[in-house]
Amino acid sequence: METFKPARSKINLRLVLFIAVISAPFIWATYAGARLLLNGGIEDMGSYKKVDLKALGYFNFDNVHGTIDNVPPRYQKLDGQKVALEGFMWSPSSAMRSRDFQFVYNIAKCCFNGPPLVQERVFAHSPTALPLTGDYVRLIGTLHVKIEKNEDGTITSVYTMDVDKYQQL
């Protein structure tokens, strides 16, 4: 008579670890995307709100007929609040240091799709001249959400910021 031998399990610790390592990037990407959809790129950090600069400008906006009502309410609520933004500084009038500059999430975008749209820029003002190094930086300050127009009626800015703190990342 033959004795019954149970089959050896095909699942072991190495297989579990392999699956975990392979699936981790997909799980992280899903989590990051879901978090961005749920909070709109705004995270409360206590004394300020960390705002995703790309999400801040990711909506359709007519730079001639647009109104403050075309800005999503979650971003309108940031008016007058302390925020932290991460991106790149650019100034058309200065190459080294500036007190007034534009802050965008990606300088290279202008090379492929033209300049950033008006809602994709934050027009920043600092009490002291800051270095325009082209490096990725964090700005902390007060965000203002208001429509400003030039004499032709074209909208020149949606977001402005009074910079309190500058950090090179």
C-alpha positions as CSV (number, residue, x, y, z in Angstrom):
1,M,0.0,0.0,0.0
2,E,1.2,3.4,-0.9
3,T,1.4,6.2,1.7
4,F,0.0,9.5,0.9
5,K,2.5,12.4,0.6
6,P,1.2,15.9,0.5
7,A,2.4,18.1,-2.4
8,R,5.1,20.5,-1.5
9,S,3.9,24.1,-1.3
10,K,4.9,26.2,-4.3
11,I,4.6,29.5,-2.3
12,N,7.6,30.4,-0.2
13,L,9.2,33.5,1.4
14,R,11.2,34.3,-1.7
15,L,8.2,34.3,-3.9
16,V,6.3,36.6,-1.5
17,L,9.2,39.0,-1.4
18,F,9.6,39.0,-5.2
19,I,5.9,39.8,-5.7
20,A,6.1,42.5,-3.0
21,V,9.1,44.2,-4.7
22,I,7.6,44.0,-8.2
23,S,4.2,45.3,-7.1
24,A,5.4,48.2,-4.8
25,P,5.9,50.8,-7.6
26,F,2.4,50.1,-8.9
27,I,0.9,50.3,-5.4
28,W,2.7,53.6,-4.7
29,A,1.7,55.1,-8.1
30,T,-1.9,54.2,-7.5
31,Y,-1.8,55.7,-4.0
32,A,-0.2,58.9,-5.2
33,G,-2.7,59.3,-8.0
34,A,-5.7,58.7,-5.7
35,R,-4.3,61.1,-3.1
36,L,-3.9,63.8,-5.7
37,L,-7.5,63.2,-7.0
38,L,-8.9,63.4,-3.5
39,N,-7.1,66.4,-2.1
40,G,-6.5,68.3,-5.3
41,G,-2.8,68.6,-4.5
42,I,-3.4,70.4,-1.2
43,E,-1.9,69.0,2.0
44,D,-2.4,70.6,5.4
45,M,1.0,70.8,7.1
46,G,-0.1,72.7,10.2
47,S,1.2,76.2,9.8
48,Y,0.9,76.2,6.0
49,K,-0.5,74.1,3.2
50,K,1.7,72.3,0.8
51,V,0.2,72.8,-2.7
52,D,1.2,70.9,-5.8
53,L,2.1,73.6,-8.3
54,K,1.1,71.5,-11.3
55,A,-2.3,70.8,-9.9
56,L,-2.8,74.5,-9.0
57,G,-2.9,75.3,-12.7
58,Y,-4.5,72.2,-14.1
59,F,-7.8,73.6,-15.3
60,N,-9.2,75.2,-18.4
61,F,-9.1,79.0,-18.3
62,D,-9.8,81.7,-20.9
63,N,-7.2,84.4,-20.5
64,V,-9.5,87.0,-22.0
65,H,-13.0,86.2,-20.6
66,G,-12.0,84.2,-17.6
67,T,-13.3,85.2,-14.1
68,I,-12.5,84.2,-10.6
69,D,-15.5,81.8,-10.8
70,N,-13.5,79.8,-13.4
71,V,-10.8,79.0,-10.8
72,P,-11.8,75.8,-8.9
73,P,-13.2,76.5,-5.5
74,R,-10.5,74.5,-3.7
75,Y,-7.9,76.9,-5.1
76,Q,-10.0,80.0,-4.5
77,K,-10.0,79.0,-0.8
78,L,-6.2,79.3,-0.7
79,D,-6.5,83.1,-1.1
80,G,-4.6,84.8,1.8
81,Q,-3.3,81.5,3.2
82,K,0.3,80.4,3.9
83,V,1.4,77.9,1.3
84,A,4.5,76.0,0.2
85,L,5.1,75.6,-3.5
86,E,7.9,73.6,-5.2
87,G,9.1,74.4,-8.7
88,F,11.4,76.6,-10.7
89,M,11.9,80.4,-10.7
90,W,12.0,82.4,-13.9
91,S,12.4,86.1,-14.6
92,P,12.2,87.6,-18.1
93,S,14.0,90.7,-16.9
94,S,16.9,89.3,-14.8
95,A,19.3,86.5,-15.2
96,M,21.0,86.3,-11.7
97,R,18.9,87.7,-8.9
98,S,15.4,89.2,-8.7
99,R,12.7,90.2,-6.2
100,D,9.9,89.7,-8.7
101,F,9.8,86.5,-10.7
102,Q,7.4,83.8,-12.0
103,F,7.2,80.5,-10.4
104,V,6.4,77.4,-12.6
105,Y,6.4,73.7,-12.1
106,N,8.5,73.0,-15.1
107,I,10.7,75.4,-17.1
108,A,11.4,72.9,-19.8
109,K,7.7,72.8,-20.7
110,C,8.1,76.1,-22.6
111,C,10.5,74.5,-25.0
112,F,7.9,72.0,-26.2
113,N,4.4,73.4,-25.6
114,G,5.1,77.2,-25.5
115,P,5.1,79.3,-22.4
116,P,3.1,78.2,-19.3
117,L,-0.5,79.3,-19.4
118,V,-1.5,82.2,-17.1
119,Q,-3.1,79.8,-14.5
120,E,0.1,77.7,-14.5
121,R,2.3,80.5,-13.1
122,V,2.5,82.1,-9.8
123,F,3.9,85.7,-9.9
124,A,6.0,86.0,-6.8
125,H,7.5,88.9,-4.9
126,S,10.2,88.6,-2.3
127,P,11.4,91.4,0.1
128,T,15.0,90.5,-0.9
129,A,16.5,89.6,-4.2
130,L,16.7,85.8,-4.6
131,P,19.1,83.9,-6.8
132,L,17.7,82.6,-10.1
133,T,19.8,79.5,-10.3
134,G,17.4,77.3,-12.4
135,D,17.3,74.8,-9.6
136,Y,14.3,73.2,-8.1
137,V,13.2,75.2,-5.0
138,R,10.5,75.5,-2.4
139,L,8.8,78.9,-1.6
140,I,6.7,79.5,1.4
141,G,4.5,82.6,1.6
142,T,1.1,84.0,1.3
143,L,-0.8,83.1,-1.8
144,H,-3.3,85.5,-3.4
145,V,-5.9,84.3,-5.8
146,K,-7.2,87.2,-7.9
147,I,-7.6,88.0,-11.6
148,E,-5.4,90.9,-12.8
149,K,-5.7,92.3,-16.3
150,N,-3.6,94.6,-18.4
151,E,-5.0,97.7,-20.3
152,D,-6.1,95.5,-23.2
153,G,-8.3,93.4,-20.9
154,T,-6.1,90.3,-21.2
155,I,-5.6,88.5,-17.9
156,T,-2.0,88.7,-16.8
157,S,-2.2,86.7,-13.6
158,V,-4.4,84.5,-11.5
159,Y,-2.0,83.7,-8.7
160,T,0.5,86.0,-6.8
161,M,2.6,85.2,-3.8
162,D,4.3,87.2,-1.2
163,V,7.4,85.1,-0.4
164,D,8.5,84.7,3.2
165,K,11.0,81.8,2.9
166,Y,13.1,80.3,0.1
167,Q,14.7,76.8,0.2
168,Q,16.9,75.2,-2.4
169,L,16.0,71.5,-2.7
